[in-house]
Amino acid sequence: MQHAMKRPDSVMSPTILIADDDKTICTVLATAAKRRGWEPMVAHNGETLMDWVRQGLGDVVITDVRMPVSEPFKNGLDLLPLIHHLRPDMPIIVVSAQNTLLTAVRANEVGAYEFMPKPFDLNVLLEHVEKSLEKMGKAPETSLRELQEEKDAGHFIGTSPAMQDIYRTLARLVNNDLTVTVIGESGTGKELVARALHQLGKRKKAPFVAINMAAIPRELVESELFGYEKGAFTGAQARKSGKFEQAEGGTLFLDEIGDMPMDAQTKLLRVLQQGEYITIGGTRLIKTNVRIVCATHRDLIQLVKAGHFREDLYYRLNVVPLRIPPLRERREDIGPLAQYFLRKASEKGLSPKTLDVEAIAAMQAYDWPGNVRELENMMYRLSALYSENIISRESFLSESNAGKKDDSPVAQGATLEKNVEAHLRQYFAAHTGDDLPPPGLYDRILPLVEKPLIEMTLQTTGGNQLKAAFVLGINRNTLRKKITELGIKIADNE
């Protein structure tokens, strides 16, 4: 029997009774419940669920319709009247793959607090649980740090079949140490997947360390990964820890693994085979305990055939390949993603905005070569440069390649310059007399324009900072400073 755990402040955590014969769904719900500060109890049949209800356990029930139940009951819905009889105030959320109107009506008739068809949006389901707990006065206090961690650790937006496959795969991987290779185009969210594997898993209290192979000079990759001893080479005036040491006990994310030099590949293979490494200039074997998650936009098999990637390392890393679909393969998620980024822009001080139906349709018709990253930048740009509360189809087309007739770099640059000036004039025209824009306008607007400009320039130059500085017309040291200040990650042109 499982009992609810006590929080450190001695206030009992709300207990969520989860009943479903699908173990993957149970894992997802239980993990998400724990991150909210709730205590999950998982049952795979109706008999166990009813035992807990009779004992007075639980504050909220999440139950499937189709799962093993004892006579005279036929399915999970048949249990609801008895649960209500025993615990009249207990909210019950019903989930079901039987996405029919009759199922929804039946769930309502037998007293379900909420009915959600599978595949369901996890965040929406958790919001329903939160609201039911608030009504009962049992919602636990959650620190701002915990809430931010939850957002960073897997705020995946989307209910498309492609994303549901990702959710199911992640649920199976979070609590083991299998090496995962995340494959996807630029901007699809490969690092977000890696962070979710870490922060939703058993290593979440240990460090998550990321390193981008494409952003580091090839001659420095080994020292960055494994560290070096004092005097190991000219300029090594003190010992420096490497990423493996910094990630000890946690997760090391090797982004753009296809760009790793061959010498570093050999040393990485030894770590994977034997769990140990030697620092540059060192003599002592160092044991390591980290989970490796790597990512690439390149075809590693083709790199192996071309002699640029070790075949034995490929098979060591490719234990579980996980492909992240580009945005054009999950167009139904574009609308919810766009609205989410508009809310984020509003949280950063920009005026709240929404999208009209035609704008969403135009976005769904666009192929988004930059994927989710491009969509995010677009929503920030529209929030910053347009004064209208509702973003129209015309506004989107004027800012996207979908609405450009002349795609030449010169024409695009001239159009962008005119649009920026026009939108700023429109913004200030909306504020007259005493109705001045809110303070801090420069610090709010400039990063929204400056960061995507530098990111796109670096993508165009394949991460070459010298070329990017030339294109931008600024000093290379100034560019380096901006990259650090704005938190820009450098990757190859993809």
C-alpha positions as CSV (number, residue, x, y, z in Angstrom):
1,M,0.0,0.0,0.0
2,Q,1.2,3.5,-0.8
3,H,0.7,6.5,1.5
4,A,1.0,10.2,0.8
5,M,4.3,11.7,1.8
6,K,4.6,14.8,4.0
7,R,6.1,18.0,2.7
8,P,9.0,19.5,4.6
9,D,6.6,22.1,6.2
10,S,4.5,19.2,7.6
11,V,1.6,20.1,5.3
12,M,0.3,17.0,3.6
13,S,0.7,17.0,-0.1
14,P,-2.4,16.5,-2.1
15,T,-2.7,12.9,-3.3
16,I,-3.6,12.1,-6.9
17,L,-5.1,8.6,-7.5
18,I,-4.1,7.6,-11.1
19,A,-5.9,4.5,-12.6
20,D,-4.9,3.3,-16.0
21,D,-3.7,0.0,-17.5
22,D,-1.4,1.9,-19.8
23,K,1.9,2.0,-17.8
24,T,3.4,4.7,-20.0
25,I,0.5,7.1,-19.3
26,C,0.8,6.3,-15.6
27,T,4.5,7.2,-15.7
28,V,3.9,10.5,-17.4
29,L,1.1,11.5,-15.1
30,A,3.0,10.4,-11.9
31,T,6.1,12.2,-12.9
32,A,4.2,15.4,-13.7
33,A,2.2,15.2,-10.4
34,K,5.5,14.9,-8.4
35,R,6.8,18.0,-10.1
36,R,3.7,19.9,-9.1
37,G,4.2,18.9,-5.4
38,W,1.5,16.3,-5.4
39,E,1.8,12.7,-4.3
40,P,0.8,10.2,-7.0
41,M,-0.6,6.7,-6.3
42,V,-0.8,4.5,-9.4
43,A,-3.3,1.7,-10.0
44,H,-3.6,-0.5,-13.1
45,N,-7.1,-1.8,-12.3
46,G,-10.4,-0.6,-10.8
47,E,-10.2,-2.9,-7.8
48,T,-7.1,-1.3,-6.4
49,L,-8.5,2.2,-7.1
50,M,-11.7,1.4,-5.2
51,D,-9.7,-0.1,-2.2
52,W,-7.9,3.3,-1.9
53,V,-11.1,5.2,-2.1
54,R,-12.8,3.1,0.6
55,Q,-9.7,3.7,2.8
56,G,-10.2,7.5,2.5
57,L,-7.0,7.9,0.4
58,G,-6.6,10.5,-2.3
59,D,-7.8,14.0,-3.1
60,V,-8.4,13.7,-6.9
61,V,-8.9,10.8,-9.2
62,I,-7.7,10.5,-12.7
63,T,-9.1,7.4,-14.3
64,D,-9.2,5.7,-17.7
65,V,-12.5,4.3,-19.1
66,R,-11.2,1.1,-20.5
67,M,-9.2,-0.8,-17.8
68,P,-9.7,-4.1,-15.8
69,V,-12.6,-3.9,-13.4
70,S,-14.3,-6.5,-11.2
71,E,-17.9,-7.6,-11.6
72,P,-20.5,-6.2,-11.7
73,F,-18.7,-3.2,-13.2
74,K,-17.9,-3.1,-17.0
75,N,-15.5,-0.2,-17.2
76,G,-14.0,2.8,-15.4
77,L,-17.1,4.9,-15.9
78,D,-19.2,2.4,-13.9
79,L,-17.0,3.1,-10.9
80,L,-17.9,6.8,-10.7
81,P,-21.3,6.6,-9.0
82,L,-19.8,4.4,-6.2
83,I,-16.8,6.8,-5.8
84,H,-19.3,9.7,-5.5
85,H,-21.3,7.7,-2.9
86,L,-18.3,7.0,-0.8
87,R,-16.5,10.3,-1.3
88,P,-19.0,13.0,-2.5
89,D,-16.5,15.8,-2.7
90,M,-13.7,14.0,-4.6
91,P,-13.2,15.4,-8.1
92,I,-12.8,12.7,-10.8
93,I,-11.1,13.4,-14.2
94,V,-11.9,10.8,-16.8
95,V,-9.5,10.2,-19.8
96,S,-10.4,7.9,-22.7
97,A,-9.2,6.8,-26.1
98,Q,-12.9,6.4,-26.9
99,N,-13.2,10.0,-28.3
100,T,-16.9,9.9,-29.0
101,L,-19.7,12.3,-28.0
102,L,-21.5,9.4,-26.2
103,T,-18.4,8.7,-24.0
104,A,-18.2,12.4,-23.1
105,V,-21.9,12.6,-22.3
106,R,-21.8,9.4,-20.2
107,A,-18.8,10.7,-18.2
108,N,-20.8,13.9,-17.5
109,E,-23.9,11.9,-16.5
110,V,-22.0,9.8,-13.9
111,G,-20.4,12.9,-12.3
112,A,-17.0,13.4,-13.9
113,Y,-15.4,16.7,-12.9
114,E,-13.8,16.8,-16.4
115,F,-13.6,14.5,-19.4
116,M,-10.4,14.5,-21.6
117,P,-10.0,12.4,-24.8
118,K,-6.7,10.7,-25.5
119,P,-4.3,11.8,-26.7
120,F,-4.7,14.6,-24.2
121,D,-2.6,17.8,-23.6
122,L,-0.7,17.1,-20.3
123,N,-0.6,20.8,-19.3
124,V,-4.3,21.2,-19.7
125,L,-5.0,18.1,-17.6
126,L,-2.7,19.3,-14.9
127,E,-4.6,22.7,-14.9
128,H,-7.8,20.8,-14.3
129,V,-6.3,19.0,-11.4
130,E,-4.9,22.3,-10.0
131,K,-8.3,24.0,-10.2
132,S,-10.1,21.1,-8.5
133,L,-7.5,21.2,-5.7
134,E,-7.9,25.0,-5.3
135,K,-11.7,24.6,-5.0
136,M,-11.1,22.1,-2.2
137,G,-8.5,24.3,-0.6
138,K,-5.7,21.7,-1.0
139,A,-3.5,23.2,-3.6
140,P,0.2,23.1,-2.3
141,E,2.4,26.1,-2.4
142,T,5.1,25.9,-5.1
143,S,8.2,28.0,-5.2
144,L,8.9,30.2,-8.2
145,R,12.1,28.2,-8.9
146,E,10.1,25.0,-9.0
147,L,7.6,26.5,-11.4
148,Q,10.4,27.8,-13.7
149,E,12.1,24.3,-13.6
150,E,8.8,22.8,-14.7
151,K,8.5,25.2,-17.6
152,D,12.1,24.6,-18.6
153,A,11.9,20.9,-18.2
154,G,9.4,20.0,-20.8
155,H,7.0,22.7,-21.7
156,F,6.2,20.9,-24.9
157,I,3.3,22.5,-26.8
158,G,1.2,20.3,-29.1
159,T,-1.3,17.5,-29.3
160,S,-0.4,16.3,-32.8
161,P,0.2,12.6,-33.3
162,A,3.9,13.4,-33.9
163,M,4.2,15.1,-30.5
164,Q,2.2,12.4,-28.8
165,D,4.8,9.9,-30.0
166,I,7.5,12.1,-28.5
167,Y,5.7,12.2,-25.2
168,R,5.4,8.5,-25.1
169,T,9.0,7.9,-25.9
170,L,10.2,10.4,-23.3
171,A,8.1,8.8,-20.7
172,R,9.9,5.5,-21.3
173,L,13.3,7.1,-21.2
174,V,13.3,9.6,-18.3
175,N,14.1,7.1,-15.5
176,N,16.8,5.1,-17.2
177,D,20.4,5.9,-18.3
178,L,20.2,4.8,-21.9
179,T,22.2,7.0,-24.3
180,V,19.9,9.0,-26.5
181,T,20.6,10.6,-29.9
182,V,18.2,13.4,-30.7
183,I,17.8,14.0,-34.4
184,G,16.2,17.1,-35.9
185,E,16.5,20.2,-38.0
186,S,17.7,23.5,-36.5
187,G,15.1,25.1,-34.2
188,T,13.0,22.0,-33.5
189,G,13.8,21.9,-29.8
190,K,16.6,19.3,-29.5
191,E,18.0,20.8,-26.3
192,L,14.5,21.1,-24.8
193,V,14.2,17.3,-25.2
194,A,17.6,16.8,-23.6
195,R,16.6,19.0,-20.6
196,A,13.3,17.2,-20.3
197,L,15.1,13.8,-20.1
198,H,17.3,15.3,-17.3
199,Q,14.8,17.3,-15.3
200,L,12.0,14.8,-15.3
201,G,14.3,11.9,-14.5
202,K,16.2,10.5,-11.5
203,R,19.3,12.7,-12.2
204,K,17.3,16.0,-11.9
205,K,19.1,17.2,-8.7
206,A,22.5,16.8,-10.4
207,P,23.9,19.2,-13.0
208,F,22.8,19.5,-16.6
209,V,25.7,20.6,-18.7
210,A,25.5,21.4,-22.5
211,I,28.3,21.8,-25.0
212,N,27.9,22.6,-28.7
213,M,30.6,20.9,-30.8
214,A,30.0,23.3,-33.7
215,A,30.6,26.4,-31.5
216,I,34.1,25.4,-30.2
217,P,37.3,25.5,-32.1
218,R,38.2,21.9,-33.0
219,E,41.6,22.1,-31.2
220,L,39.8,23.0,-27.9
221,V,37.1,20.3,-27.9
222,E,39.1,17.8,-25.9
223,S,40.1,20.3,-23.2
224,E,36.5,21.5,-22.9
225,L,35.2,18.0,-22.5
226,F,37.9,16.4,-20.3
227,G,39.6,19.4,-18.7
228,Y,43.4,19.9,-18.3
229,E,46.1,20.1,-15.6
230,K,48.2,23.0,-14.7
231,G,51.2,23.2,-17.2
232,A,49.6,20.8,-19.6
233,F,50.3,23.3,-22.4
234,T,51.4,26.9,-22.9
235,G,48.9,29.1,-21.1
236,A,47.6,26.4,-18.8
237,Q,48.3,28.3,-15.6
238,A,45.8,26.5,-13.5
239,R,43.9,23.3,-13.5
240,K,40.5,23.5,-15.4
241,S,37.7,21.1,-15.0
242,G,36.0,19.7,-18.1
243,K,32.3,19.2,-19.0
244,F,32.4,15.6,-17.8
245,E,33.6,16.6,-14.4
246,Q,31.1,19.5,-14.2
247,A,28.2,17.2,-15.1
248,E,29.2,14.4,-12.6
249,G,26.1,12.6,-11.5
250,G,23.9,14.4,-14.0
251,T,23.5,14.7,-17.7
252,L,26.0,15.8,-20.4
253,F,24.3,17.1,-23.6
254,L,26.6,17.0,-26.6
255,D,25.0,19.2,-29.2
256,E,25.9,18.8,-32.9
257,I,27.9,15.6,-32.2
258,G,28.5,15.2,-35.9
259,D,31.0,18.1,-35.7
260,M,33.2,16.4,-33.0
261,P,36.9,16.0,-34.2
262,M,38.1,12.4,-34.6
263,D,40.6,12.6,-31.7
264,A,37.9,13.7,-29.3
265,Q,35.6,10.9,-30.7
266,T,38.2,8.3,-29.7
267,K,38.4,9.6,-26.2
268,L,34.6,9.8,-25.9
269,L,34.3,6.2,-27.1
270,R,36.6,5.2,-24.2
271,V,34.4,7.0,-21.7
272,L,31.3,5.2,-23.0
273,Q,33.0,1.8,-23.0
274,Q,34.9,2.0,-19.7
275,G,33.3,4.9,-17.8
276,E,36.6,6.7,-17.3
277,Y,38.9,9.4,-18.8
278,I,42.1,11.2,-18.3
279,T,42.5,15.0,-18.3
280,I,44.9,16.6,-20.7
281,G,48.3,16.5,-19.0
282,G,47.0,14.2,-16.4
283,T,48.1,10.6,-15.5
284,R,45.2,9.5,-13.3
285,L,42.1,7.7,-14.6
286,I,39.0,9.5,-13.5
287,K,35.8,7.5,-13.1
288,T,32.7,9.3,-14.4
289,N,29.0,8.8,-13.8
290,V,27.0,10.9,-16.3
291,R,24.1,10.2,-18.7
292,I,25.0,11.1,-22.3
293,V,22.4,12.8,-24.5
294,C,23.6,14.0,-27.9
295,A,22.0,15.8,-30.8
296,T,22.6,16.4,-34.5
297,H,21.0,17.8,-37.6
298,R,23.3,15.8,-39.8
299,D,23.1,12.2,-41.2
300,L,25.6,10.4,-39.0
301,I,25.6,7.3,-41.2
302,Q,26.7,9.4,-44.1
303,L,29.5,10.9,-42.0
304,V,30.6,7.3,-41.0
305,K,30.7,6.3,-44.7
306,A,32.7,9.4,-45.5
307,G,35.2,8.6,-42.8
308,H,34.3,11.7,-40.6
309,F,32.7,9.8,-37.8
310,R,33.7,6.6,-36.0
311,E,31.4,3.7,-36.7
312,D,31.9,2.1,-33.3
313,L,31.1,5.5,-31.6
314,Y,28.0,5.8,-33.8
315,Y,26.6,2.5,-32.5
316,R,27.5,3.5,-28.9
317,L,25.6,6.8,-29.1
318,N,22.7,5.6,-31.2
319,V,21.2,3.3,-28.5
320,V,17.9,5.2,-28.7
321,P,17.5,7.5,-31.7
322,L,14.8,10.1,-31.2
323,R,13.6,12.1,-34.2
324,I,12.0,15.5,-33.5
325,P,9.6,16.4,-36.3
326,P,10.0,19.8,-38.0
327,L,7.1,22.2,-37.6
328,R,5.8,21.6,-41.1
329,E,5.0,18.0,-40.1
330,R,2.8,19.1,-37.1
331,R,1.0,22.1,-38.5
332,E,-1.9,21.7,-36.1
333,D,0.5,22.7,-33.2
334,I,1.4,26.0,-34.8
335,G,-1.6,27.9,-33.5
336,P,-1.1,26.9,-29.8
337,L,2.7,27.4,-30.1
338,A,2.2,30.9,-31.5
339,Q,-0.3,31.9,-28.7
340,Y,2.1,30.5,-26.1
341,F,5.0,32.7,-27.4
342,L,2.7,35.7,-27.5
343,R,1.9,35.1,-23.8
344,K,5.7,34.9,-23.1
345,A,6.2,38.2,-25.0
346,S,3.5,39.8,-22.8
347,E,5.2,38.5,-19.6
348,K,8.3,40.3,-20.8
349,G,6.5,43.7,-20.8
350,L,5.1,43.8,-24.3
351,S,1.4,44.5,-24.8
352,P,-0.9,41.4,-24.8
353,K,-1.8,40.2,-28.3
354,T,-3.7,37.4,-30.0
355,L,-4.1,36.0,-33.5
356,D,-7.1,36.1,-35.8
357,V,-8.2,33.0,-37.5
358,E,-6.8,34.0,-40.9
359,A,-3.4,34.7,-39.4
360,I,-3.3,31.2,-37.9
361,A,-4.3,29.7,-41.2
362,A,-1.5,31.6,-43.0
363,M,1.0,30.4,-40.4
364,Q,-0.2,26.8,-40.8
365,A,0.4,27.2,-44.6
366,Y,3.9,28.5,-44.1
367,D,6.7,25.9,-44.0
368,W,8.8,27.5,-41.2
369,P,12.3,26.5,-42.3
370,G,13.6,27.8,-38.9
371,N,11.0,25.7,-37.1
372,V,9.9,26.5,-33.6
373,R,12.8,29.0,-33.1
374,E,11.7,30.9,-36.1
375,L,8.0,30.9,-34.9
376,E,9.1,32.2,-31.5
377,N,11.2,35.0,-33.0
378,M,8.3,35.9,-35.3
379,M,5.8,36.2,-32.4
380,Y,8.3,38.4,-30.4
381,R,8.8,40.6,-33.5
382,L,5.1,41.0,-34.1
383,S,4.5,41.8,-30.4
384,A,7.2,44.5,-30.5
385,L,6.5,46.2,-33.8
386,Y,2.7,46.2,-34.1
387,S,0.3,48.2,-32.0
388,E,-2.9,46.2,-32.9
389,N,-4.1,43.9,-30.2
390,I,-5.1,41.3,-32.8
391,I,-2.5,40.2,-35.2
392,S,-3.9,39.9,-38.7
393,R,-2.9,37.7,-41.7
394,E,-1.5,40.8,-43.5
395,S,0.8,41.6,-40.5
396,F,2.1,38.1,-40.5
397,L,2.7,38.0,-44.2
398,S,4.5,41.3,-44.2
399,E,7.0,40.0,-41.7
400,S,7.5,36.5,-43.1
401,N,9.1,35.1,-46.2
402,A,5.6,33.7,-47.0
403,G,4.5,37.3,-47.9
404,K,7.7,38.4,-49.8
405,K,7.6,38.5,-53.6
406,D,11.3,39.5,-54.0
407,D,13.4,37.0,-52.0
408,S,16.7,38.6,-52.8
409,P,18.8,39.6,-49.8
410,V,19.0,43.2,-50.9
411,A,15.2,43.4,-51.3
412,Q,14.5,41.7,-48.0
413,G,16.9,44.0,-46.2
414,A,15.2,47.1,-47.7
415,T,11.7,45.8,-46.9
416,L,12.7,45.0,-43.3
417,E,14.2,48.4,-42.8
418,K,11.0,50.1,-44.1
419,N,8.8,47.8,-42.0
420,V,10.6,48.5,-38.8
421,E,10.5,52.2,-39.3
422,A,6.8,52.1,-40.2
423,H,5.9,49.9,-37.3
424,L,7.7,52.1,-34.8
425,R,6.0,55.2,-36.2
426,Q,2.7,53.3,-35.8
427,Y,3.6,52.4,-32.2
428,F,4.4,55.9,-31.2
429,A,1.4,57.4,-33.0
430,A,-0.8,55.4,-30.7
431,H,0.7,57.3,-27.7
432,T,0.0,61.0,-27.7
433,G,-0.1,63.7,-25.0
434,D,0.1,62.2,-21.6
435,D,-0.4,58.6,-22.9
436,L,3.3,57.9,-23.2
437,P,4.8,54.4,-23.8
438,P,5.7,52.5,-20.6
439,P,9.3,53.2,-19.4
440,G,12.2,51.0,-20.4
441,L,11.2,50.9,-24.1
442,Y,14.8,50.8,-25.4
443,D,15.8,47.9,-23.2
444,R,12.6,46.0,-24.1
445,I,12.6,46.5,-27.9
446,L,16.4,46.4,-28.8
447,P,17.0,42.8,-27.6
448,L,14.0,41.6,-29.5
449,V,15.4,42.9,-32.8
450,E,19.1,42.5,-32.0
451,K,19.2,38.9,-30.9
452,P,17.4,37.4,-34.0
453,L,19.5,39.6,-36.2
454,I,22.7,38.2,-34.8
455,E,21.4,34.6,-34.7
456,M,20.3,34.7,-38.3
457,T,23.6,36.2,-39.4
458,L,25.6,33.5,-37.5
459,Q,23.4,30.8,-39.1
460,T,24.1,32.3,-42.6
461,T,27.9,32.2,-41.9
462,G,27.8,28.7,-40.5
463,G,28.8,30.0,-37.0
464,N,31.9,31.8,-38.4
465,Q,32.1,34.9,-36.1
466,L,34.6,36.7,-38.2
467,K,32.3,36.6,-41.3
468,A,29.3,37.4,-39.2
469,A,31.0,40.5,-37.7
470,F,31.9,41.6,-41.3
471,V,28.3,41.2,-42.5
472,L,26.9,43.0,-39.4
473,G,29.5,45.8,-39.8
474,I,30.7,45.5,-36.2
475,N,33.9,44.6,-34.5
476,R,34.5,40.9,-33.8
477,N,35.0,41.6,-30.1
478,T,31.7,43.5,-30.0
479,L,30.0,40.5,-31.6
480,R,31.5,38.1,-29.0
481,K,30.3,40.4,-26.2
482,K,26.8,40.5,-27.7
483,I,26.7,36.7,-28.1
484,T,27.5,36.3,-24.4
485,E,25.1,39.1,-23.2
486,L,22.2,37.8,-25.3
487,G,22.8,34.1,-24.6
488,I,23.1,33.2,-28.2
489,K,24.1,29.6,-29.1
490,I,26.2,29.2,-32.2
491,A,25.5,26.4,-34.6
492,D,26.3,25.5,-38.2
493,N,24.1,26.8,-41.0
494,E,21.4,24.2,-41.1
